[in-house]
Amino acid sequence: MSAIREVIDVDRSPDDVYAYVTDPSHLPDWQLSAVSAERLDEGPLHTGSRVKVTRRLGTREIPMTVEYTEHEPPYSWGLRGIDGPVRPRVHGEIEPLDEGRRSRVTVELDFEGHGMGKLFVPLVARPQARKELPRDEQLLKDRLERPSA
């Protein structure tokens, strides 16, 4: 199946959007299924950085480790799951609009199932993500456009 893709425009600069969207501590604020996220390494975020993310998929909370496969501030990032039954693959891009005063955010998401995850991906993960990703992007926009963001 093809990746799930969503696009939204945000009234913030690419630098602001990138800093927020790639900071794991913000995941539960703008991703509905994210219960928690914790960096597993120290220092500046880079390709190879790892994050432990716990997500609610259906009625279960599933911990997984994701690794940054791409880190090109402020324009693109990539993540892939490296453990667990459901392993996401994410690619995000930020395009500057209005001379960098606004941003267009594109997120592409796909999954790889391992073990029982092979059944879980088409039955739960993919349908949930199709519903959730547009809402996640709207939450991202709302959070970033708040005066206190």
GIPEHU-V132775 format. One record per helix or strand of 2 or more residues. SS is the DSSP state (helix for helix, strand for strand). FROM is the first residue (numbers start at 0). LEN is the number of residues. Records with the same first field share a line. If there is no record, write none. Layout:
# GIPEHU-V132775
SS: FROM-LEN + FROM-LEN
This chain:
# GIPEHU-V132775
strand: 3-7 + 33-6 + 49-8 + 59-13 + 75-6 + 85-12 + 101-12
helix: 13-8 + 23-7 + 97-3 + 116-29
